[in-house]
Amino acid sequence: MSGKTVSTEIFGFDLRLEGCELELLRFGEKIIPSISLTQAEAEKLGLELAKVQLWEWNQFAEVRRKAEKRYARYFRSWLVMALAALAAHTGYPSYWLSLLAATASCVMWRWTRFQEDRGTRAAQEERSNFFPDWTYLRRRFDESPMVAVAGPYPPRGVG
């Protein structure tokens, strides 16, 4: 039982990689017979299982927070547009309040789009400057006693 076991989001369901054998476990017992992998596949899967255990690869809360902020900005813009329609309905024949609210809504919409594009541009710039440096992963794996990676760094055929 010296293999690497990774818990999944499903309670009691685990994946274990032992050498070139992948096992699906439920509460520590095999569900199906072991899946045989080639050496290259086992090395690649071992690296992926190790990455799953690093906090850097599990930052879903940050992505969710950014999405909620973006949705709130768009919602406010739509709310001001609805206010403009209401002002047009109640302010007939004078439309200055509705034009002001519609203009404010358009400005809010463009500002939200600009903020979203700014984040996208920053992410694209970061991706374009990315150089696969495996020493960082090796250092992180060596720091963590929970992560055991078998195989050469970097995996064959990568970097």
N, C-alpha and C positions, 0 to 999 in steps of 0.2 A: 504494500500500500504506500509506496514512495512516490506515487504519481501526483500530479498537480490537480487539485480539485477546485472548481470555481462554482460558487452558488449562483443560482439564477434568480430572477424576480419572482418566479413561481415557488411558493413555499415547499420545501422539501425536495426540490428537483435540482440536481447538480450535474455538472459535466466533469469528467476526470480524464486526463491524458496521461497514460502510462506508456512510455516509450513510443511505439507507433500504433498504439491501440487507444481509441476513443470510447469511453463508456458513458452511458446515460444512467444516472442513479436517481432513485427515489428513496429518501431517508436512508442512504448508504447501501441500498440493495440494487443490483442491476435490473433494469427494466427489459432491455433487449440484449442480445449478444454483442460483444465488442465489435467496433467498426475498425477494420484494418486500414491504415493510412500508409502512404509512402513516406520515406524519410524526409523529403522536401516538404510534403504536406504537414507532417508532424512538427517540423521546425517552425513553419509558418503559423500553424495553429497554436503552438506553444508561445510564440511571441504575442499573438493576439490575445490569448488567455492572460498573459502577464500584463498586457496593456489595460485590460479590463479592470485589473486590481489597482491601477494607479488612479488617484483622484483627478488628475488632469484630464483623463478621458471620460469622466462622468460629471460633466458640468451642466446638467440639464436645467437646474434651477436658474442659472444665469440666463440661459436662452429663453426660458419661460418668462422671466422678469422683463427682459427686453421686448418680447412680443406683447406682453400685457401693457407696457408703456406705450408702444406703438399703436395698439388698438385703442387705448384711452385717448391718444391725441386725435386719431381719426374720428372717434366718437364725438369729441368736443367740436370738431369742425362740422360734422353733420348736425349736431345740436344747434349750432349758431345758424346754419342754413335753414333749419326748421323754424327758428326764431325769425329769420328774415321773411319766410313765407307767411308766418302769423302776422308780422308787422305789415306786410303788403295787404293782407286781408282786412286787418282792422284799421289801417291808416289811409284807406282809399279816400280821396284822390291824391293825397300827398305820399309819395313813395320814398322820401329821403331816408327814413329810418330803415326801411327794408333794403335800400341800396347800400347803406352803411353796414348793415348786418351781413349782406351777401358779400361785400368786399372783405369784411373781416373774416368770413368763412373761407373765402378763396386764399387770403393771406395765410390763414392757419393751415390750410391744406398744403400749400406750397412749402411752408416751413416744415411741416411734418415730413413731406416727401424729401426735402433737403436733408433733414436729420437722418432719415433712413438711408439715403444715398451716401451720406458721409460715412456711415458705419460700413456700408458695402464697399466703398472705395478703400477704406482703411484695411478691411479684411482682404481685399484683392491685392493691395500693396504688400501686405504681410505674407500672403501666399506666394507672390512673385519673388520675394526676397528669401523664401524658405530654402534652406540647404539641409538635406537629410544628414544630420549629425548623430550617429548612433552612440556616441560616447555619453550623451545625456541619459539615454535610456539605460545604458549599461550601469551608469552611476546610480540611477534611481533603483534599478533592480538589485544592485549590491547593497543599497541602504536598507531595503525592506526585507525583513526575514520571512515575510509571508509569500514573497514572490521567488520562485525557483525557475530559472530558465535554463533549459538544456540546449546546447548547440552553439555554433560560432556566432560572433557578432561582427558585422551584421549578417543576417541570414543569407544563404547562397542566392545569387541572382538579384540581390537588392543592393542599391547604393554602390 
